[in-house]
Amino acid sequence: MARLDEIAIVIRSKNAGPFCLTLDVLFADEASYRRVVAAQAITAEKMAALYRQPIGNVQVYHHPIALAMKVSIVRSVPAGSLADTDLYGAQQHVPLYPIEIA
Amino acid sequence: MKPEMKILAASGQLGYGIPEEAFRRGVARQPDVIGADMGSIDPGPYCLGSGEMVVAGEGLRRDLRMVLEGAKETGAPLLMGSAGTAGRRSQLDGVVEVVESVAKERGIKLRLATIPADIPKEVVRKHLRAGDIEPCGTVPALTEEELDRATGIVAQMGVEPFQRAIEMGAEVVIAGRACDTSMFAAIPLMKGYDKGLTMHMAKLIECASACADPGGRDASMGVMGDGYFVVESMHPRQRCTPVSVAAHALYEQSDPFQLEEPGGIIDLAESRYEQIDERRVRVTGSVWRPSSRYCVKLEGARHTGFRYLAMGGIRDPRMIAATDSVAEETRQIVSRTFVGSIDPSDYTLTFRIYGKDAVLGPVEPTPSMAQAHEIFVLIDVVGRTELIAKSVCGVAKQFFLHLRYPGILCTSGNIAHPFSPDVLAAGAVYEFNIYHLMPAGDPCALFPIQMRTIGG
C-alpha cells in the first residue's frame, strides 16, 4: 500500500468555470498511472463521498496519454459567493493526498 | 500542400508582465499572427460586476508596448481578447486608452478595431421569454429577477467578430470578453486550416507555455500545417512533450476530451501527440464537431452589498479551545443587538476560522484545533449597505474580543488584532448570477465592431 501523494507527481485543484471544481492527478510513468487506475481508488462513488456531493455531481475521467486522472465536481457554492472559501478552487485537492492505493 | 502558418501567443494574461526574452524569440521567427489573452472569469465576480480595471499602470503599459512593437516589426495582425480581465466595456475602453497613448508615444500608426462584448439586458430578456436560455452546466435557471439584478453582462465572442474586423482592414483588434481560443484561431480558420486542429492549437497556446515541461508563462508558438499542428515554447529550456501537451487539456477544464466552444465541440478523444524533436510536439486527429445551433456563453454578476472585515490571531490555548462556542455566542448577541433596527436578512456574518476548517469547509477531514498553537479568525460581514456592514462587523468584533468563556484566565481580550483600525472596509461585493448559453443566429450581431486609425 502507498498513499496517492507518494505515487502522483501532480495533485491539484482549480475552478473549471465558477460553478465547477476540477481535480487533476498526474503520474510520471505509465506503471504508476495503471496502478492507481487498477486500484479503483478514484471512482465517482468515492469522490462523491469524500467531497460530500451527490454522485450525479461528480465525473471521473481517465486520460492514458496524459498519464492523468481527472475528477470534476459541481461546486457546493459558486466561486466568489458569500459562502465561498476558495475563489480559484486552488486548495481543494488536499483530501486526495491520503487515499490508499493497493 | 498548404504552407505552414505561425501563430505566436504572447501571453495568457497580458498586463501581468510578459517574459521578454521568449517573446522576442517568437517575434524573430516572423509569426503570421500575434495573439494575447487578457482576461478570465477566474478572478471572480467583482471584476465583472464592478467593471473596474483590474490590471493597470506600468505592467499593462509595458506589455502593450511590447506586443504593439512586435506587431509593427513583423507586420503580423495583433489580436487581443477579454480586455481588462472581465471584458466589460469600461475595461475595454481603459485598455484602448493605453494602446492609443503607447501608439502615439512610439509613433506607431495603425488601424484599430475595438469589439465590445457587453450584452444589453433587453436582448437577454427577449431570449429568456422565448425560453431559449440554458444554464451552462449545473447552474440555476435564469429568471427575469436575476437578470434585472445583474450590473454587468458580457458574452464570450467566438472567432467570427475577429475575422470580420480583419476583413475590414484592422491591424490590431482589441475585444471585450472573448473565448480564449478566438484570438489564435480566427486567422488560421480564415486561411482554411482544419477547424478541429486549429481550435485545439488555440486552446494549447492561449495559456502561453503552460503546456510545456516545465510549464511557464513564456510566449509559445503554434504552427498550423496541412492535417497537423506543431506546438513549441519560445523559452529554450521548456520542452513540449506528448504528456505535457496532452495534459494541458485537463487544465481548468471539466472534461478533458470534449471542449465546448461557440458553435461546436473540440473533440480530443482521437488526438495523437508525437515528439518531433527535443522541444516540439506534432498533434493530429483532433476533430471539430459542430452543434445544431450557435450559442454564446453569457456571464453576469449582481451587486450583493458591502463588506467589512475584522481579523486577528488567537494564541491562548484556552481561547483556541473555546473559539467555536465564542463565535456562536457572538452571533446570537449580534442578532439580539439589532432586533428592530437591522433585519437579519440585510447582512451575513461569517466566522472564518483558519487553523480549523476555513479552507475546506465541510469537506475538511480534520476539523479540529487540538494540535493548533495559534489560529487566525476572519470576521467577515457583508451588509446591504456599507453602514449595516460596518455596524454589524464592529459589534461582532467587540463581543468576540471581550466575551467570557468557561476556564478563561485572560480577561483583557481574546484576539490579537494586527491593524488599526481593527474593522476594515473591503468594498463592494458582487456575485455571479448569470452563466448561461444564449443562441446567436449571427455570431457577429452581438459584437459591434468600431474601426479607427490611431497613432502616427
Boltz contact constraints between the chains, C-beta under 6 A:
constraints:
  - contact:
      token1: [A, 14]
      token2: [B, 252]
      max_distance: 6.0
  - contact:
      token1: [A, 16]
      token2: [B, 252]
      max_distance: 6.0
  - contact:
      token1: [A, 16]
      token2: [B, 253]
      max_distance: 6.0
  - contact:
      token1: [A, 16]
      token2: [B, 254]
      max_distance: 6.0
  - contact:
      token1: [A, 18]
      token2: [B, 432]
      max_distance: 6.0
  - contact:
      token1: [A, 19]
      token2: [B, 137]
      max_distance: 6.0
  - contact:
      token1: [A, 19]
      token2: [B, 139]
      max_distance: 6.0
  - contact:
      token1: [A, 20]
      token2: [B, 137]
      max_distance: 6.0
  - contact:
      token1: [A, 20]
      token2: [B, 254]
      max_distance: 6.0
  - contact:
      token1: [A, 22]
      token2: [B, 254]
      max_distance: 6.0
  - contact:
      token1: [A, 24]
      token2: [B, 250]
      max_distance: 6.0
  - contact:
      token1: [A, 26]
      token2: [B, 247]
      max_distance: 6.0
  - contact:
      token1: [A, 51]
      token2: [B, 363]
      max_distance: 6.0
  - contact:
      token1: [A, 52]
      token2: [B, 362]
      max_distance: 6.0
  - contact:
      token1: [A, 52]
      token2: [B, 363]
      max_distance: 6.0
  - contact:
      token1: [A, 61]
      token2: [B, 256]
      max_distance: 6.0
  - contact:
      token1: [A, 63]
      token2: [B, 256]
      max_distance: 6.0
  - contact:
      token1: [A, 65]
      token2: [B, 246]
      max_distance: 6.0
  - contact:
      token1: [A, 66]
      token2: [B, 243]
      max_distance: 6.0
  - contact:
      token1: [A, 66]
      token2: [B, 246]
      max_distance: 6.0
  - contact:
      token1: [A, 66]
      token2: [B, 247]
      max_distance: 6.0
  - contact:
      token1: [A, 67]
      token2: [B, 243]
      max_distance: 6.0
  - contact:
      token1: [A, 68]
      token2: [B, 247]
      max_distance: 6.0
  - contact:
      token1: [A, 68]
      token2: [B, 250]
      max_distance: 6.0
  - contact:
      token1: [A, 70]
      token2: [B, 250]
      max_distance: 6.0
  - contact:
      token1: [A, 70]
      token2: [B, 256]
      max_distance: 6.0
  - contact:
      token1: [A, 72]
      token2: [B, 254]
      max_distance: 6.0
  - contact:
      token1: [A, 74]
      token2: [B, 138]
      max_distance: 6.0
  - contact:
      token1: [A, 78]
      token2: [B, 432]
      max_distance: 6.0
  - contact:
      token1: [A, 79]
      token2: [B, 44]
      max_distance: 6.0
  - contact:
      token1: [A, 80]
      token2: [B, 44]
      max_distance: 6.0
  - contact:
      token1: [A, 80]
      token2: [B, 45]
      max_distance: 6.0
  - contact:
      token1: [A, 81]
      token2: [B, 431]
      max_distance: 6.0
  - contact:
      token1: [A, 82]
      token2: [B, 348]
      max_distance: 6.0
  - contact:
      token1: [A, 82]
      token2: [B, 382]
      max_distance: 6.0
  - contact:
      token1: [A, 85]
      token2: [B, 359]
      max_distance: 6.0
  - contact:
      token1: [A, 85]
      token2: [B, 361]
      max_distance: 6.0
  - contact:
      token1: [A, 87]
      token2: [B, 44]
      max_distance: 6.0
  - contact:
      token1: [A, 88]
      token2: [B, 42]
      max_distance: 6.0
  - contact:
      token1: [A, 91]
      token2: [B, 359]
      max_distance: 6.0
  - contact:
      token1: [A, 95]
      token2: [B, 365]
      max_distance: 6.0
